[in-house]
Amino acid sequence: MTRKISISLPDDLAEHLDNVENASAYIAEALRRRRNADRVREHFAARGLIITDEGMARAREKLRAAEERQRQGRKARAEGSA
């Protein structure tokens, strides 16, 4: 079952949705992801581990850096075997 609702968005987000094939599905997926993230944070907080936005940003940056090192290593190995 679905419900139709009206929301207001900042211009940049509204413009982004103008280019999305199914804005309702896009927004629903974003809300599900946020709800799941909130549940994970609540789960950890109940056990004494607080996950902050800053901590998540640091973790994402570390992951990006590790992925970049892996890409560079694969590139170097490919160039070395060529």
N, CA, C and O atoms as a Maestro MAE file, in Angstrom:
{
 s_m_m2io_version
 :::
 2.0.0
}

f_m_ct {
 s_m_title
 :::
 protein
 m_atom[328] {
  # First column is atom index #
  i_m_mmod_type
  r_m_x_coord
  r_m_y_coord
  r_m_z_coord
  i_m_residue_number
  s_m_chain_name
  s_m_pdb_residue_name
  s_m_pdb_atom_name
  i_m_atomic_number
  :::
  1 25 0.840 -1.167 0.000 1 A "MET " " N  " 7
  2 3 0.000 0.000 0.000 1 A "MET " " CA " 6
  3 2 0.896 1.245 0.000 1 A "MET " " C  " 6
  4 15 1.960 1.245 0.619 1 A "MET " " O  " 8
  5 25 0.481 2.263 -0.666 2 A "THR " " N  " 7
  6 3 1.236 3.510 -0.715 2 A "THR " " CA " 6
  7 2 0.321 4.670 -0.357 2 A "THR " " C  " 6
  8 15 -0.903 4.580 -0.449 2 A "THR " " O  " 8
  9 25 0.952 5.759 0.051 3 A "ARG " " N  " 7
  10 3 0.238 7.008 0.341 3 A "ARG " " CA " 6
  11 2 0.906 8.125 -0.421 3 A "ARG " " C  " 6
  12 15 2.127 8.134 -0.580 3 A "ARG " " O  " 8
  13 25 0.133 9.043 -0.881 4 A "LYS " " N  " 7
  14 3 0.676 10.219 -1.545 4 A "LYS " " CA " 6
  15 2 0.855 11.313 -0.497 4 A "LYS " " C  " 6
  16 15 -0.064 11.629 0.258 4 A "LYS " " O  " 8
  17 25 2.066 11.888 -0.469 5 A "ILE " " N  " 7
  18 3 2.338 12.987 0.450 5 A "ILE " " CA " 6
  19 2 3.001 14.118 -0.323 5 A "ILE " " C  " 6
  20 15 3.504 13.923 -1.429 5 A "ILE " " O  " 8
  21 25 2.992 15.264 0.258 6 A "SER " " N  " 7
  22 3 3.635 16.429 -0.344 6 A "SER " " CA " 6
  23 2 4.779 16.846 0.569 6 A "SER " " C  " 6
  24 15 4.599 16.959 1.781 6 A "SER " " O  " 8
  25 25 5.949 17.076 -0.007 7 A "ILE " " N  " 7
  26 3 7.101 17.512 0.771 7 A "ILE " " CA " 6
  27 2 7.744 18.714 0.100 7 A "ILE " " C  " 6
  28 15 7.556 18.951 -1.094 7 A "ILE " " O  " 8
  29 25 8.491 19.456 0.868 8 A "SER " " N  " 7
  30 3 9.265 20.576 0.330 8 A "SER " " CA " 6
  31 2 10.730 20.207 0.424 8 A "SER " " C  " 6
  32 15 11.180 19.665 1.433 8 A "SER " " O  " 8
  33 25 11.475 20.503 -0.633 9 A "LEU " " N  " 7
  34 3 12.901 20.191 -0.694 9 A "LEU " " CA " 6
  35 2 13.688 21.420 -1.116 9 A "LEU " " C  " 6
  36 15 13.163 22.294 -1.805 9 A "LEU " " O  " 8
  37 25 14.949 21.487 -0.701 10 A "PRO " " N  " 7
  38 3 15.814 22.551 -1.217 10 A "PRO " " CA " 6
  39 2 15.926 22.421 -2.742 10 A "PRO " " C  " 6
  40 15 15.791 21.327 -3.290 10 A "PRO " " O  " 8
  41 25 16.166 23.515 -3.398 11 A "ASP " " N  " 7
  42 3 16.213 23.524 -4.864 11 A "ASP " " CA " 6
  43 2 17.177 22.490 -5.442 11 A "ASP " " C  " 6
  44 15 16.851 21.823 -6.424 11 A "ASP " " O  " 8
  45 25 18.367 22.350 -4.840 12 A "ASP " " N  " 7
  46 3 19.342 21.425 -5.423 12 A "ASP " " CA " 6
  47 2 18.841 19.982 -5.382 12 A "ASP " " C  " 6
  48 15 19.096 19.213 -6.310 12 A "ASP " " O  " 8
  49 25 18.136 19.610 -4.322 13 A "LEU " " N  " 7
  50 3 17.607 18.249 -4.248 13 A "LEU " " CA " 6
  51 2 16.426 18.057 -5.182 13 A "LEU " " C  " 6
  52 15 16.290 17.010 -5.816 13 A "LEU " " O  " 8
  53 25 15.585 19.056 -5.265 14 A "ALA " " N  " 7
  54 3 14.449 18.979 -6.183 14 A "ALA " " CA " 6
  55 2 14.937 18.859 -7.625 14 A "ALA " " C  " 6
  56 15 14.377 18.090 -8.407 14 A "ALA " " O  " 8
  57 25 15.976 19.613 -7.981 15 A "GLU " " N  " 7
  58 3 16.538 19.524 -9.334 15 A "GLU " " CA " 6
  59 2 17.136 18.153 -9.586 15 A "GLU " " C  " 6
  60 15 17.023 17.620 -10.690 15 A "GLU " " O  " 8
  61 25 17.765 17.582 -8.583 16 A "HIS " " N  " 7
  62 3 18.314 16.226 -8.735 16 A "HIS " " CA " 6
  63 2 17.187 15.241 -9.037 16 A "HIS " " C  " 6
  64 15 17.321 14.389 -9.916 16 A "HIS " " O  " 8
  65 25 16.088 15.357 -8.317 17 A "LEU " " N  " 7
  66 3 14.962 14.442 -8.536 17 A "LEU " " CA " 6
  67 2 14.338 14.625 -9.914 17 A "LEU " " C  " 6
  68 15 13.726 13.701 -10.449 17 A "LEU " " O  " 8
  69 25 14.491 15.816 -10.489 18 A "ASP " " N  " 7
  70 3 13.975 16.033 -11.847 18 A "ASP " " CA " 6
  71 2 14.640 15.091 -12.847 18 A "ASP " " C  " 6
  72 15 14.070 14.791 -13.896 18 A "ASP " " O  " 8
  73 25 15.854 14.623 -12.520 19 A "ASN " " N  " 7
  74 3 16.611 13.767 -13.425 19 A "ASN " " CA " 6
  75 2 16.548 12.288 -13.043 19 A "ASN " " C  " 6
  76 15 17.255 11.466 -13.626 19 A "ASN " " O  " 8
  77 25 15.718 11.949 -12.080 20 A "VAL " " N  " 7
  78 3 15.577 10.570 -11.626 20 A "VAL " " CA " 6
  79 2 14.319 9.986 -12.262 20 A "VAL " " C  " 6
  80 15 13.272 10.633 -12.298 20 A "VAL " " O  " 8
  81 25 14.434 8.760 -12.761 21 A "GLU " " N  " 7
  82 3 13.295 8.152 -13.460 21 A "GLU " " CA " 6
  83 2 12.072 7.989 -12.558 21 A "GLU " " C  " 6
  84 15 10.952 8.290 -12.971 21 A "GLU " " O  " 8
  85 25 12.282 7.516 -11.331 22 A "ASN " " N  " 7
  86 3 11.165 7.286 -10.414 22 A "ASN " " CA " 6
  87 2 11.506 7.935 -9.078 22 A "ASN " " C  " 6
  88 15 12.102 7.307 -8.203 22 A "ASN " " O  " 8
  89 25 11.123 9.196 -8.934 23 A "ALA " " N  " 7
  90 3 11.485 9.958 -7.746 23 A "ALA " " CA " 6
  91 2 10.918 9.323 -6.478 23 A "ALA " " C  " 6
  92 15 11.589 9.331 -5.445 23 A "ALA " " O  " 8
  93 25 9.728 8.785 -6.523 24 A "SER " " N  " 7
  94 3 9.132 8.166 -5.336 24 A "SER " " CA " 6
  95 2 9.962 6.978 -4.871 24 A "SER " " C  " 6
  96 15 10.230 6.847 -3.677 24 A "SER " " O  " 8
  97 25 10.369 6.119 -5.782 25 A "ALA " " N  " 7
  98 3 11.185 4.955 -5.428 25 A "ALA " " CA " 6
  99 2 12.544 5.400 -4.913 25 A "ALA " " C  " 6
  100 15 13.075 4.810 -3.972 25 A "ALA " " O  " 8
  101 25 13.106 6.425 -5.517 26 A "TYR " " N  " 7
  102 3 14.408 6.956 -5.108 26 A "TYR " " CA " 6
  103 2 14.348 7.465 -3.667 26 A "TYR " " C  " 6
  104 15 15.213 7.154 -2.848 26 A "TYR " " O  " 8
  105 25 13.322 8.246 -3.377 27 A "ILE " " N  " 7
  106 3 13.157 8.788 -2.030 27 A "ILE " " CA " 6
  107 2 12.871 7.673 -1.038 27 A "ILE " " C  " 6
  108 15 13.412 7.683 0.068 27 A "ILE " " O  " 8
  109 25 12.036 6.714 -1.407 28 A "ALA " " N  " 7
  110 3 11.722 5.594 -0.513 28 A "ALA " " CA " 6
  111 2 12.992 4.820 -0.158 28 A "ALA " " C  " 6
  112 15 13.185 4.446 0.999 28 A "ALA " " O  " 8
  113 25 13.855 4.577 -1.142 29 A "GLU " " N  " 7
  114 3 15.108 3.861 -0.882 29 A "GLU " " CA " 6
  115 2 16.016 4.668 0.046 29 A "GLU " " C  " 6
  116 15 16.643 4.109 0.946 29 A "GLU " " O  " 8
  117 25 16.083 5.973 -0.173 30 A "ALA " " N  " 7
  118 3 16.898 6.822 0.700 30 A "ALA " " CA " 6
  119 2 16.369 6.786 2.134 30 A "ALA " " C  " 6
  120 15 17.154 6.725 3.080 30 A "ALA " " O  " 8
  121 25 15.070 6.823 2.301 31 A "LEU " " N  " 7
  122 3 14.485 6.762 3.644 31 A "LEU " " CA " 6
  123 2 14.734 5.410 4.304 31 A "LEU " " C  " 6
  124 15 15.017 5.344 5.501 31 A "LEU " " O  " 8
  125 25 14.629 4.332 3.529 32 A "ARG " " N  " 7
  126 3 14.916 3.000 4.088 32 A "ARG " " CA " 6
  127 2 16.364 2.899 4.550 32 A "ARG " " C  " 6
  128 15 16.644 2.360 5.621 32 A "ARG " " O  " 8
  129 25 17.272 3.413 3.748 33 A "ARG " " N  " 7
  130 3 18.689 3.385 4.135 33 A "ARG " " CA " 6
  131 2 18.918 4.193 5.412 33 A "ARG " " C  " 6
  132 15 19.641 3.754 6.307 33 A "ARG " " O  " 8
  133 25 18.311 5.359 5.496 34 A "ARG " " N  " 7
  134 3 18.461 6.199 6.686 34 A "ARG " " CA " 6
  135 2 17.861 5.508 7.904 34 A "ARG " " C  " 6
  136 15 18.454 5.515 8.982 34 A "ARG " " O  " 8
  137 25 16.683 4.910 7.732 35 A "ARG " " N  " 7
  138 3 16.039 4.208 8.843 35 A "ARG " " CA " 6
  139 2 16.915 3.059 9.324 35 A "ARG " " C  " 6
  140 15 17.071 2.857 10.528 35 A "ARG " " O  " 8
  141 25 17.487 2.306 8.389 36 A "ASN " " N  " 7
  142 3 18.376 1.205 8.762 36 A "ASN " " CA " 6
  143 2 19.618 1.715 9.481 36 A "ASN " " C  " 6
  144 15 20.049 1.117 10.467 36 A "ASN " " O  " 8
  145 25 20.194 2.801 9.006 37 A "ALA " " N  " 7
  146 3 21.373 3.384 9.660 37 A "ALA " " CA " 6
  147 2 21.024 3.842 11.070 37 A "ALA " " C  " 6
  148 15 21.808 3.646 11.999 37 A "ALA " " O  " 8
  149 25 19.859 4.446 11.234 38 A "ASP " " N  " 7
  150 3 19.428 4.882 12.566 38 A "ASP " " CA " 6
  151 2 19.274 3.681 13.496 38 A "ASP " " C  " 6
  152 15 19.648 3.749 14.667 38 A "ASP " " O  " 8
  153 25 18.728 2.592 12.981 39 A "ARG " " N  " 7
  154 3 18.571 1.384 13.800 39 A "ARG " " CA " 6
  155 2 19.926 0.813 14.217 39 A "ARG " " C  " 6
  156 15 20.089 0.367 15.352 39 A "ARG " " O  " 8
  157 25 20.888 0.827 13.309 40 A "VAL " " N  " 7
  158 3 22.228 0.334 13.650 40 A "VAL " " CA " 6
  159 2 22.834 1.207 14.745 40 A "VAL " " C  " 6
  160 15 23.400 0.693 15.709 40 A "VAL " " O  " 8
  161 25 22.716 2.519 14.598 41 A "ARG " " N  " 7
  162 3 23.243 3.429 15.620 41 A "ARG " " CA " 6
  163 2 22.560 3.181 16.967 41 A "ARG " " C  " 6
  164 15 23.223 3.172 18.004 41 A "ARG " " O  " 8
  165 25 21.251 2.982 16.956 42 A "GLU " " N  " 7
  166 3 20.518 2.708 18.199 42 A "GLU " " CA " 6
  167 2 20.986 1.399 18.826 42 A "GLU " " C  " 6
  168 15 21.152 1.309 20.042 42 A "GLU " " O  " 8
  169 25 21.196 0.396 17.994 43 A "HIS " " N  " 7
  170 3 21.665 -0.914 18.471 43 A "HIS " " CA " 6
  171 2 23.009 -0.768 19.184 43 A "HIS " " C  " 6
  172 15 23.192 -1.282 20.287 43 A "HIS " " O  " 8
  173 25 23.941 -0.066 18.549 44 A "PHE " " N  " 7
  174 3 25.255 0.116 19.156 44 A "PHE " " CA " 6
  175 2 25.181 1.012 20.387 44 A "PHE " " C  " 6
  176 15 25.851 0.751 21.386 44 A "PHE " " O  " 8
  177 25 24.372 2.067 20.320 45 A "ALA " " N  " 7
  178 3 24.250 2.976 21.465 45 A "ALA " " CA " 6
  179 2 23.714 2.243 22.689 45 A "ALA " " C  " 6
  180 15 24.136 2.521 23.811 45 A "ALA " " O  " 8
  181 25 22.792 1.315 22.481 46 A "ALA " " N  " 7
  182 3 22.244 0.538 23.593 46 A "ALA " " CA " 6
  183 2 23.325 -0.314 24.253 46 A "ALA " " C  " 6
  184 15 23.169 -0.756 25.392 46 A "ALA " " O  " 8
  185 25 24.421 -0.539 23.531 47 A "ARG " " N  " 7
  186 3 25.522 -1.343 24.064 47 A "ARG " " CA " 6
  187 2 26.728 -0.478 24.437 47 A "ARG " " C  " 6
  188 15 27.821 -0.986 24.689 47 A "ARG " " O  " 8
  189 25 26.504 0.846 24.466 48 A "GLY " " N  " 7
  190 3 27.535 1.755 24.934 48 A "GLY " " CA " 6
  191 2 28.484 2.278 23.875 48 A "GLY " " C  " 6
  192 15 29.462 2.945 24.211 48 A "GLY " " O  " 8
  193 25 28.228 2.000 22.608 49 A "LEU " " N  " 7
  194 3 29.098 2.473 21.541 49 A "LEU " " CA " 6
  195 2 28.359 3.537 20.738 49 A "LEU " " C  " 6
  196 15 27.387 3.240 20.044 49 A "LEU " " O  " 8
  197 25 28.820 4.756 20.837 50 A "ILE " " N  " 7
  198 3 28.172 5.871 20.147 50 A "ILE " " CA " 6
  199 2 28.867 6.090 18.805 50 A "ILE " " C  " 6
  200 15 30.081 6.285 18.743 50 A "ILE " " O  " 8
  201 25 28.090 6.054 17.751 51 A "ILE " " N  " 7
  202 3 28.615 6.286 16.403 51 A "ILE " " CA " 6
  203 2 28.230 7.706 16.006 51 A "ILE " " C  " 6
  204 15 27.049 8.035 15.895 51 A "ILE " " O  " 8
  205 25 29.236 8.535 15.794 52 A "THR " " N  " 7
  206 3 28.987 9.932 15.429 52 A "THR " " CA " 6
  207 2 29.114 10.113 13.919 52 A "THR " " C  " 6
  208 15 29.697 9.277 13.228 52 A "THR " " O  " 8
  209 25 28.568 11.198 13.425 53 A "ASP " " N  " 7
  210 3 28.715 11.528 12.006 53 A "ASP " " CA " 6
  211 2 30.188 11.740 11.677 53 A "ASP " " C  " 6
  212 15 30.653 11.346 10.607 53 A "ASP " " O  " 8
  213 25 30.922 12.364 12.598 54 A "GLU " " N  " 7
  214 3 32.344 12.608 12.373 54 A "GLU " " CA " 6
  215 2 33.108 11.287 12.303 54 A "GLU " " C  " 6
  216 15 33.995 11.121 11.466 54 A "GLU " " O  " 8
  217 25 32.763 10.359 13.177 55 A "GLY " " N  " 7
  218 3 33.404 9.042 13.155 55 A "GLY " " CA " 6
  219 2 33.110 8.302 11.863 55 A "GLY " " C  " 6
  220 15 33.990 7.645 11.307 55 A "GLY " " O  " 8
  221 25 31.886 8.404 11.385 56 A "MET " " N  " 7
  222 3 31.524 7.767 10.122 56 A "MET " " CA " 6
  223 2 32.291 8.403 8.967 56 A "MET " " C  " 6
  224 15 32.742 7.698 8.064 56 A "MET " " O  " 8
  225 25 32.441 9.720 8.984 57 A "ALA " " N  " 7
  226 3 33.186 10.412 7.924 57 A "ALA " " CA " 6
  227 2 34.644 9.950 7.924 57 A "ALA " " C  " 6
  228 15 35.220 9.709 6.863 57 A "ALA " " O  " 8
  229 25 35.244 9.827 9.121 58 A "ARG " " N  " 7
  230 3 36.631 9.347 9.198 58 A "ARG " " CA " 6
  231 2 36.734 7.921 8.670 58 A "ARG " " C  " 6
  232 15 37.679 7.593 7.954 58 A "ARG " " O  " 8
  233 25 35.777 7.075 9.015 59 A "ALA " " N  " 7
  234 3 35.800 5.689 8.557 59 A "ALA " " CA " 6
  235 2 35.655 5.627 7.037 59 A "ALA " " C  " 6
  236 15 36.338 4.840 6.382 59 A "ALA " " O  " 8
  237 25 34.770 6.455 6.472 60 A "ARG " " N  " 7
  238 3 34.607 6.479 5.011 60 A "ARG " " CA " 6
  239 2 35.892 6.914 4.332 60 A "ARG " " C  " 6
  240 15 36.279 6.355 3.306 60 A "ARG " " O  " 8
  241 25 36.558 7.919 4.907 61 A "GLU " " N  " 7
  242 3 37.812 8.404 4.322 61 A "GLU " " CA " 6
  243 2 38.882 7.322 4.377 61 A "GLU " " C  " 6
  244 15 39.619 7.137 3.409 61 A "GLU " " O  " 8
  245 25 38.979 6.612 5.484 62 A "LYS " " N  " 7
  246 3 39.950 5.519 5.586 62 A "LYS " " CA " 6
  247 2 39.646 4.436 4.561 62 A "LYS " " C  " 6
  248 15 40.558 3.887 3.943 62 A "LYS " " O  " 8
  249 25 38.362 4.127 4.380 63 A "LEU " " N  " 7
  250 3 37.975 3.121 3.393 63 A "LEU " " CA " 6
  251 2 38.325 3.578 1.985 63 A "LEU " " C  " 6
  252 15 38.852 2.798 1.192 63 A "LEU " " O  " 8
  253 25 38.035 4.844 1.668 64 A "ARG " " N  " 7
  254 3 38.380 5.381 0.343 64 A "ARG " " CA " 6
  255 2 39.884 5.303 0.100 64 A "ARG " " C  " 6
  256 15 40.321 4.929 -0.988 64 A "ARG " " O  " 8
  257 25 40.673 5.655 1.109 65 A "ALA " " N  " 7
  258 3 42.130 5.622 0.968 65 A "ALA " " CA " 6
  259 2 42.614 4.186 0.754 65 A "ALA " " C  " 6
  260 15 43.500 3.949 -0.067 65 A "ALA " " O  " 8
  261 25 42.043 3.235 1.483 66 A "ALA " " N  " 7
  262 3 42.430 1.827 1.319 66 A "ALA " " CA " 6
  263 2 42.054 1.328 -0.068 66 A "ALA " " C  " 6
  264 15 42.825 0.606 -0.699 66 A "ALA " " O  " 8
  265 25 40.873 1.708 -0.546 67 A "GLU " " N  " 7
  266 3 40.453 1.299 -1.885 67 A "GLU " " CA " 6
  267 2 41.360 1.894 -2.949 67 A "GLU " " C  " 6
  268 15 41.689 1.228 -3.931 67 A "GLU " " O  " 8
  269 25 41.763 3.141 -2.759 68 A "GLU " " N  " 7
  270 3 42.669 3.784 -3.717 68 A "GLU " " CA " 6
  271 2 44.026 3.080 -3.721 68 A "GLU " " C  " 6
  272 15 44.606 2.872 -4.787 68 A "GLU " " O  " 8
  273 25 44.535 2.714 -2.553 69 A "ARG " " N  " 7
  274 3 45.797 1.964 -2.497 69 A "ARG " " CA " 6
  275 2 45.666 0.638 -3.226 69 A "ARG " " C  " 6
  276 15 46.591 0.224 -3.925 69 A "ARG " " O  " 8
  277 25 44.535 -0.034 -3.075 70 A "GLN " " N  " 7
  278 3 44.319 -1.295 -3.787 70 A "GLN " " CA " 6
  279 2 44.299 -1.074 -5.295 70 A "GLN " " C  " 6
  280 15 44.905 -1.839 -6.046 70 A "GLN " " O  " 8
  281 25 43.596 -0.018 -5.743 71 A "ARG " " N  " 7
  282 3 43.555 0.289 -7.183 71 A "ARG " " CA " 6
  283 2 44.951 0.560 -7.720 71 A "ARG " " C  " 6
  284 15 45.324 0.069 -8.786 71 A "ARG " " O  " 8
  285 25 45.723 1.349 -6.970 72 A "GLN " " N  " 7
  286 3 47.073 1.675 -7.403 72 A "GLN " " CA " 6
  287 2 47.937 0.422 -7.456 72 A "GLN " " C  " 6
  288 15 48.738 0.261 -8.377 72 A "GLN " " O  " 8
  289 25 47.783 -0.464 -6.481 73 A "GLY " " N  " 7
  290 3 48.544 -1.715 -6.473 73 A "GLY " " CA " 6
  291 2 48.183 -2.601 -7.651 73 A "GLY " " C  " 6
  292 15 49.061 -3.183 -8.287 73 A "GLY " " O  " 8
  293 25 46.889 -2.707 -7.946 74 A "ARG " " N  " 7
  294 3 46.463 -3.507 -9.112 74 A "ARG " " CA " 6
  295 2 46.997 -2.898 -10.401 74 A "ARG " " C  " 6
  296 15 47.431 -3.618 -11.300 74 A "ARG " " O  " 8
  297 25 46.963 -1.574 -10.489 75 A "LYS " " N  " 7
  298 3 47.456 -0.880 -11.695 75 A "LYS " " CA " 6
  299 2 48.956 -1.143 -11.854 75 A "LYS " " C  " 6
  300 15 49.424 -1.448 -12.951 75 A "LYS " " O  " 8
  301 25 49.697 -1.025 -10.764 76 A "ALA " " N  " 7
  302 3 51.153 -1.248 -10.816 76 A "ALA " " CA " 6
  303 2 51.464 -2.673 -11.211 76 A "ALA " " C  " 6
  304 15 52.376 -2.910 -12.002 76 A "ALA " " O  " 8
  305 25 50.719 -3.632 -10.673 77 A "ARG " " N  " 7
  306 3 50.952 -5.041 -11.028 77 A "ARG " " CA " 6
  307 2 50.604 -5.296 -12.480 77 A "ARG " " C  " 6
  308 15 51.297 -6.056 -13.156 77 A "ARG " " O  " 8
  309 25 49.530 -4.669 -12.978 78 A "ALA " " N  " 7
  310 3 49.151 -4.849 -14.386 78 A "ALA " " CA " 6
  311 2 50.202 -4.244 -15.310 78 A "ALA " " C  " 6
  312 15 50.533 -4.825 -16.343 78 A "ALA " " O  " 8
  313 25 50.718 -3.093 -14.941 79 A "GLU " " N  " 7
  314 3 51.741 -2.461 -15.770 79 A "GLU " " CA " 6
  315 2 53.051 -3.252 -15.729 79 A "GLU " " C  " 6
  316 15 53.790 -3.296 -16.712 79 A "GLU " " O  " 8
  317 25 53.323 -3.866 -14.598 80 A "GLY " " N  " 7
  318 3 54.537 -4.658 -14.458 80 A "GLY " " CA " 6
  319 2 54.492 -5.952 -15.244 80 A "GLY " " C  " 6
  320 15 55.530 -6.459 -15.669 80 A "GLY " " O  " 8
  321 25 53.301 -6.491 -15.441 81 A "SER " " N  " 7
  322 3 53.187 -7.754 -16.180 81 A "SER " " CA " 6
  323 2 52.959 -7.544 -17.659 81 A "SER " " C  " 6
  324 15 52.943 -8.500 -18.435 81 A "SER " " O  " 8
  325 25 52.778 -6.277 -18.058 82 A "ALA " " N  " 7
  326 3 52.512 -6.000 -19.474 82 A "ALA " " CA " 6
  327 2 53.790 -5.953 -20.293 82 A "ALA " " C  " 6
  328 15 53.740 -5.731 -21.503 82 A "ALA " " O  " 8
  :::
 }
 m_bond[327] {
  # First column is bond index #
  i_m_from
  i_m_to
  i_m_order
  :::
  1 1 2 1
  2 2 3 1
  3 3 4 2
  4 3 5 1
  5 5 6 1
  6 6 7 1
  7 7 8 2
  8 7 9 1
  9 9 10 1
  10 10 11 1
  11 11 12 2
  12 11 13 1
  13 13 14 1
  14 14 15 1
  15 15 16 2
  16 15 17 1
  17 17 18 1
  18 18 19 1
  19 19 20 2
  20 19 21 1
  21 21 22 1
  22 22 23 1
  23 23 24 2
  24 23 25 1
  25 25 26 1
  26 26 27 1
  27 27 28 2
  28 27 29 1
  29 29 30 1
  30 30 31 1
  31 31 32 2
  32 31 33 1
  33 33 34 1
  34 34 35 1
  35 35 36 2
  36 35 37 1
  37 37 38 1
  38 38 39 1
  39 39 40 2
  40 39 41 1
  41 41 42 1
  42 42 43 1
  43 43 44 2
  44 43 45 1
  45 45 46 1
  46 46 47 1
  47 47 48 2
  48 47 49 1
  49 49 50 1
  50 50 51 1
  51 51 52 2
  52 51 53 1
  53 53 54 1
  54 54 55 1
  55 55 56 2
  56 55 57 1
  57 57 58 1
  58 58 59 1
  59 59 60 2
  60 59 61 1
  61 61 62 1
  62 62 63 1
  63 63 64 2
  64 63 65 1
  65 65 66 1
  66 66 67 1
  67 67 68 2
  68 67 69 1
  69 69 70 1
  70 70 71 1
  71 71 72 2
  72 71 73 1
  73 73 74 1
  74 74 75 1
  75 75 76 2
  76 75 77 1
  77 77 78 1
  78 78 79 1
  79 79 80 2
  80 79 81 1
  81 81 82 1
  82 82 83 1
  83 83 84 2
  84 83 85 1
  85 85 86 1
  86 86 87 1
  87 87 88 2
  88 87 89 1
  89 89 90 1
  90 90 91 1
  91 91 92 2
  92 91 93 1
  93 93 94 1
  94 94 95 1
  95 95 96 2
  96 95 97 1
  97 97 98 1
  98 98 99 1
  99 99 100 2
  100 99 101 1
  101 101 102 1
  102 102 103 1
  103 103 104 2
  104 103 105 1
  105 105 106 1
  106 106 107 1
  107 107 108 2
  108 107 109 1
  109 109 110 1
  110 110 111 1
  111 111 112 2
  112 111 113 1
  113 113 114 1
  114 114 115 1
  115 115 116 2
  116 115 117 1
  117 117 118 1
  118 118 119 1
  119 119 120 2
  120 119 121 1
  121 121 122 1
  122 122 123 1
  123 123 124 2
  124 123 125 1
  125 125 126 1
  126 126 127 1
  127 127 128 2
  128 127 129 1
  129 129 130 1
  130 130 131 1
  131 131 132 2
  132 131 133 1
  133 133 134 1
  134 134 135 1
  135 135 136 2
  136 135 137 1
  137 137 138 1
  138 138 139 1
  139 139 140 2
  140 139 141 1
  141 141 142 1
  142 142 143 1
  143 143 144 2
  144 143 145 1
  145 145 146 1
  146 146 147 1
  147 147 148 2
  148 147 149 1
  149 149 150 1
  150 150 151 1
  151 151 152 2
  152 151 153 1
  153 153 154 1
  154 154 155 1
  155 155 156 2
  156 155 157 1
  157 157 158 1
  158 158 159 1
  159 159 160 2
  160 159 161 1
  161 161 162 1
  162 162 163 1
  163 163 164 2
  164 163 165 1
  165 165 166 1
  166 166 167 1
  167 167 168 2
  168 167 169 1
  169 169 170 1
  170 170 171 1
  171 171 172 2
  172 171 173 1
  173 173 174 1
  174 174 175 1
  175 175 176 2
  176 175 177 1
  177 177 178 1
  178 178 179 1
  179 179 180 2
  180 179 181 1
  181 181 182 1
  182 182 183 1
  183 183 184 2
  184 183 185 1
  185 185 186 1
  186 186 187 1
  187 187 188 2
  188 187 189 1
  189 189 190 1
  190 190 191 1
  191 191 192 2
  192 191 193 1
  193 193 194 1
  194 194 195 1
  195 195 196 2
  196 195 197 1
  197 197 198 1
  198 198 199 1
  199 199 200 2
  200 199 201 1
  201 201 202 1
  202 202 203 1
  203 203 204 2
  204 203 205 1
  205 205 206 1
  206 206 207 1
  207 207 208 2
  208 207 209 1
  209 209 210 1
  210 210 211 1
  211 211 212 2
  212 211 213 1
  213 213 214 1
  214 214 215 1
  215 215 216 2
  216 215 217 1
  217 217 218 1
  218 218 219 1
  219 219 220 2
  220 219 221 1
  221 221 222 1
  222 222 223 1
  223 223 224 2
  224 223 225 1
  225 225 226 1
  226 226 227 1
  227 227 228 2
  228 227 229 1
  229 229 230 1
  230 230 231 1
  231 231 232 2
  232 231 233 1
  233 233 234 1
  234 234 235 1
  235 235 236 2
  236 235 237 1
  237 237 238 1
  238 238 239 1
  239 239 240 2
  240 239 241 1
  241 241 242 1
  242 242 243 1
  243 243 244 2
  244 243 245 1
  245 245 246 1
  246 246 247 1
  247 247 248 2
  248 247 249 1
  249 249 250 1
  250 250 251 1
  251 251 252 2
  252 251 253 1
  253 253 254 1
  254 254 255 1
  255 255 256 2
  256 255 257 1
  257 257 258 1
  258 258 259 1
  259 259 260 2
  260 259 261 1
  261 261 262 1
  262 262 263 1
  263 263 264 2
  264 263 265 1
  265 265 266 1
  266 266 267 1
  267 267 268 2
  268 267 269 1
  269 269 270 1
  270 270 271 1
  271 271 272 2
  272 271 273 1
  273 273 274 1
  274 274 275 1
  275 275 276 2
  276 275 277 1
  277 277 278 1
  278 278 279 1
  279 279 280 2
  280 279 281 1
  281 281 282 1
  282 282 283 1
  283 283 284 2
  284 283 285 1
  285 285 286 1
  286 286 287 1
  287 287 288 2
  288 287 289 1
  289 289 290 1
  290 290 291 1
  291 291 292 2
  292 291 293 1
  293 293 294 1
  294 294 295 1
  295 295 296 2
  296 295 297 1
  297 297 298 1
  298 298 299 1
  299 299 300 2
  300 299 301 1
  301 301 302 1
  302 302 303 1
  303 303 304 2
  304 303 305 1
  305 305 306 1
  306 306 307 1
  307 307 308 2
  308 307 309 1
  309 309 310 1
  310 310 311 1
  311 311 312 2
  312 311 313 1
  313 313 314 1
  314 314 315 1
  315 315 316 2
  316 315 317 1
  317 317 318 1
  318 318 319 1
  319 319 320 2
  320 319 321 1
  321 321 322 1
  322 322 323 1
  323 323 324 2
  324 323 325 1
  325 325 326 1
  326 326 327 1
  327 327 328 2
  :::
 }
}
